[in-house]
Amino acid sequence: MTRYLTLSLVALLTAAGLAAPSGRDGGPSPDRGLYVFQAYCAACHGEGGKGDGPMSGKLYRDFAVRPVDLSSPAFQKNRTDAQLEEAVRGGGKAVHRTPFMPAWGQTLTDRQVGDLVAFIRELGNDPLGDRPPIVNLGDQLELGRVLYTIHCLACHGAAGKGDGPFLQGLEMSGTMTQRPPDLSVYEFFYDLSDKDLEGPVKSGITHSGLKTDNTSWWHRSLEGDEVRSLIFYLRSLPMTQEMKEKT
């Protein structure tokens, strides 16, 4: 099984450099957009986009703010794709809504924004429904990359070297006491099974024992396919680094 996944990663990373599952026509893909939505939006808007995510109650309790129901016919009818893209990139303030909606323009790529808008449009027709579990390895790697970006990159850095922007701030302030492990080297994963990695991935505690801040309002626990996809992506980091060094 490990050999199969390794060969699959080689094929995926060689073909695309990074995982880039494409839509049927090469345009925005609501299937890819689902992964972006789950990582960046579902905490407030809920998995079906109805404004009932796990953080919605706290937002209303503390700030009297309710996330909008993205699936409502009125919302879908009165927003153009351009307006939705503006809201995603600039946050609530950009569209004269609540400032508590984050701006993702510096985080998401143009493709991810397009995919996300395509998925939001699907919410008005057929929400999550009975979507099958992830079976495409390219899609699984893409979901893992999205989850890594929002949950791990701040400390571990884009390439997994333990040089994220949050840690750089700690170093400058002189409060850095422990550096996360380098995830871009094969040695880190030698003695770790997927089961070993599940705990740190779910709890936010690194292999070195450094605990992350789980009190942020956007934090939520990962489950099921999300955990497997993130672990799959983590295991791809050394291979990605090796390929970069050879080019």
C-alpha positions as CSV (number, residue, x, y, z in Angstrom):
1,M,0.0,0.0,0.0
2,T,2.8,2.4,0.9
3,R,4.6,1.7,-2.4
4,Y,1.3,2.3,-4.3
5,L,0.8,5.7,-2.6
6,T,4.5,6.6,-3.3
7,L,4.1,5.8,-6.9
8,S,0.8,7.7,-7.1
9,L,2.5,10.7,-5.5
10,V,5.3,10.5,-8.0
11,A,2.8,10.4,-10.9
12,L,0.8,13.3,-9.5
13,L,3.6,15.6,-8.6
14,T,5.6,14.9,-11.8
15,A,2.6,15.6,-13.9
16,A,1.5,18.8,-12.2
17,G,4.3,20.0,-9.9
18,L,1.6,20.3,-7.3
19,A,-1.8,18.6,-7.3
20,A,-4.1,20.5,-9.6
21,P,-7.3,18.4,-10.3
22,S,-9.1,20.1,-13.2
23,G,-12.8,20.7,-13.9
24,R,-14.4,18.9,-16.8
25,D,-13.8,21.9,-19.1
26,G,-10.8,23.3,-17.4
27,G,-12.8,26.1,-15.8
28,P,-14.0,26.6,-12.2
29,S,-14.8,23.3,-10.4
30,P,-17.5,23.1,-7.7
31,D,-16.0,19.8,-6.6
32,R,-12.7,21.5,-5.9
33,G,-14.6,24.4,-4.5
34,L,-16.2,22.1,-1.9
35,Y,-12.7,21.5,-0.3
36,V,-12.0,25.3,-0.2
37,F,-15.5,25.9,1.3
38,Q,-15.0,23.2,4.0
39,A,-11.6,24.7,5.0
40,Y,-12.4,28.4,4.9
41,C,-16.2,28.9,5.1
42,A,-18.0,26.0,6.7
43,A,-17.0,27.0,10.3
44,C,-19.4,29.9,10.1
45,H,-21.7,29.2,7.1
46,G,-22.1,25.5,7.8
47,E,-21.5,22.6,5.5
48,G,-24.7,23.3,3.6
49,G,-24.1,27.1,3.5
50,K,-27.2,27.8,5.6
51,G,-25.3,30.0,8.2
52,D,-25.4,27.3,10.9
53,G,-21.7,26.4,11.2
54,P,-20.2,25.6,14.6
55,M,-19.0,29.1,15.0
56,S,-22.3,30.8,14.1
57,G,-23.6,30.6,17.7
58,K,-20.5,32.2,19.1
59,L,-20.6,35.0,16.5
60,Y,-24.2,35.8,17.4
61,R,-23.6,35.5,21.2
62,D,-20.6,37.8,21.2
63,F,-21.2,40.2,18.3
64,A,-24.9,39.8,17.4
65,V,-23.8,38.7,13.9
66,R,-25.4,35.8,11.9
67,P,-23.6,34.3,8.9
68,V,-25.7,34.7,5.8
69,D,-27.6,31.8,4.3
70,L,-25.7,31.2,1.1
71,S,-28.2,28.6,-0.1
72,S,-31.2,30.9,0.0
73,P,-32.9,31.8,-3.4
74,A,-32.8,35.5,-2.5
75,F,-29.1,35.5,-1.8
76,Q,-28.3,33.5,-5.0
77,K,-30.5,35.7,-7.2
78,N,-29.2,39.1,-5.9
79,R,-25.5,38.3,-6.1
80,T,-23.4,38.1,-9.3
81,D,-20.3,35.9,-9.5
82,A,-18.2,39.1,-9.5
83,Q,-19.8,40.2,-6.2
84,L,-19.2,36.8,-4.6
85,E,-15.5,37.0,-5.7
86,E,-15.2,40.5,-4.2
87,A,-16.6,39.2,-0.9
88,V,-14.3,36.3,-0.8
89,R,-11.2,38.4,-1.6
90,G,-12.0,41.5,0.4
91,G,-14.1,40.1,3.2
92,G,-17.3,41.4,4.6
93,K,-16.1,45.0,4.7
94,A,-15.5,45.0,0.9
95,V,-19.2,44.4,0.2
96,H,-20.5,46.6,3.1
97,R,-21.3,43.6,5.3
98,T,-19.9,42.5,8.7
99,P,-16.2,43.0,9.2
100,F,-16.1,39.7,11.0
101,M,-16.0,37.9,7.7
102,P,-12.3,37.4,6.8
103,A,-10.7,38.6,3.6
104,W,-9.1,35.7,1.8
105,G,-7.6,37.6,-1.1
106,Q,-4.0,37.1,0.1
107,T,-4.6,33.4,0.9
108,L,-6.6,31.9,-2.0
109,T,-5.4,31.7,-5.6
110,D,-7.6,33.0,-8.4
111,R,-8.4,29.4,-9.3
112,Q,-9.5,28.6,-5.7
113,V,-11.7,31.7,-5.6
114,G,-13.4,30.7,-8.9
115,D,-13.8,27.1,-7.6
116,L,-15.3,28.4,-4.4
117,V,-17.8,30.7,-6.2
118,A,-18.8,27.7,-8.4
119,F,-19.5,25.6,-5.3
120,I,-21.5,28.5,-3.6
121,R,-23.7,28.5,-6.7
122,E,-24.3,24.8,-6.3
123,L,-25.6,25.5,-2.8
124,G,-28.6,27.1,-4.3
125,N,-29.5,24.0,-6.2
126,D,-28.2,20.9,-4.5
127,P,-26.2,21.3,-1.3
128,L,-23.7,18.6,-0.2
129,G,-26.3,15.9,-0.8
130,D,-24.9,12.4,-1.0
131,R,-21.5,13.3,-2.3
132,P,-19.3,10.2,-2.5
133,P,-16.1,10.0,-0.4
134,I,-12.9,11.2,-2.0
135,V,-11.4,8.6,-4.3
136,N,-9.3,10.7,-6.7
137,L,-5.8,11.0,-5.3
138,G,-5.3,14.4,-7.1
139,D,-8.4,15.7,-5.4
140,Q,-7.3,14.2,-2.1
141,L,-3.9,15.9,-2.4
142,E,-5.6,19.2,-3.2
143,L,-7.8,19.0,-0.2
144,G,-4.8,18.3,2.0
145,R,-3.0,21.3,0.5
146,V,-5.9,23.6,1.3
147,L,-6.1,22.3,4.9
148,Y,-2.4,22.6,5.3
149,T,-2.6,26.2,4.2
150,I,-5.2,27.2,6.8
151,H,-4.2,25.0,9.7
152,C,-0.4,24.4,9.4
153,L,1.3,27.0,7.2
154,A,1.5,29.7,9.9
155,C,4.0,27.7,11.9
156,H,5.4,25.1,9.5
157,G,5.8,27.3,6.5
158,A,4.8,26.8,2.8
159,A,7.3,24.0,2.3
160,G,7.0,22.5,5.8
161,K,10.5,23.6,6.9
162,G,9.3,25.0,10.2
163,D,9.8,28.6,9.1
164,G,6.2,30.0,9.0
165,P,5.4,33.7,9.5
166,F,4.1,33.1,13.0
167,L,7.4,31.7,14.1
168,Q,9.3,34.4,12.4
169,G,7.5,36.9,14.6
170,L,8.4,34.9,17.7
171,E,12.0,34.9,16.7
172,M,12.1,38.6,16.2
173,S,10.5,39.2,19.6
174,G,12.9,36.8,21.3
175,T,10.1,34.5,22.6
176,M,10.9,31.5,20.4
177,T,11.6,28.5,22.6
178,Q,11.0,25.5,20.3
179,R,10.9,25.1,16.6
180,P,8.5,22.7,14.8
181,P,10.0,19.7,13.0
182,D,11.1,20.0,9.4
183,L,8.3,18.2,7.5
184,S,10.2,18.5,4.2
185,V,12.6,15.7,5.0
186,Y,11.9,12.0,4.6
187,E,13.6,11.2,8.0
188,F,10.7,12.9,9.9
189,F,8.2,10.4,8.6
190,Y,10.4,7.2,8.8
191,D,9.0,5.9,12.1
192,L,5.6,7.5,11.9
193,S,2.5,5.6,10.7
194,D,-0.6,7.4,9.5
195,K,-2.1,6.4,12.9
196,D,0.7,8.2,14.7
197,L,0.1,11.3,12.6
198,E,-3.7,11.3,13.2
199,G,-3.4,12.6,16.8
200,P,-1.2,15.6,16.0
201,V,-3.3,16.4,13.0
202,K,-6.6,16.3,15.0
203,S,-5.3,18.0,18.1
204,G,-2.9,20.6,16.7
205,I,0.0,19.3,18.7
206,T,3.2,18.7,16.8
207,H,5.4,15.7,17.0
208,S,7.9,17.8,19.0
209,G,5.2,18.6,21.6
210,L,4.7,22.2,20.6
211,K,1.0,23.0,21.1
212,T,-0.9,25.3,18.8
213,D,-3.4,27.9,19.7
214,N,-6.8,26.2,19.3
215,T,-8.8,29.1,20.7
216,S,-8.9,31.1,17.5
217,W,-12.5,31.5,16.5
218,W,-12.0,29.9,13.1
219,H,-10.4,26.7,14.5
220,R,-12.2,23.4,14.2
221,S,-11.3,19.8,14.5
222,L,-10.6,17.8,11.3
223,E,-12.4,14.6,10.7
224,G,-12.5,11.6,8.3
225,D,-11.4,12.5,4.7
226,E,-9.9,15.8,5.9
227,V,-7.5,14.0,8.3
228,R,-6.5,11.4,5.6
229,S,-6.0,14.1,3.0
230,L,-3.9,16.3,5.2
231,I,-1.7,13.3,6.2
232,F,-1.4,12.4,2.5
233,Y,-0.3,16.0,1.7
234,L,2.2,16.0,4.6
235,R,3.8,12.9,3.2
236,S,4.2,14.6,-0.2
237,L,6.2,17.5,1.2
238,P,9.6,15.6,1.2
239,M,9.0,14.4,-2.4
240,T,8.1,17.9,-3.5
241,Q,11.2,19.3,-1.9
242,E,13.4,16.7,-3.5
243,M,11.9,17.5,-7.0
244,K,12.6,21.2,-6.5
245,E,16.2,20.5,-5.6
246,K,16.7,18.5,-8.7
247,T,15.3,21.2,-11.1
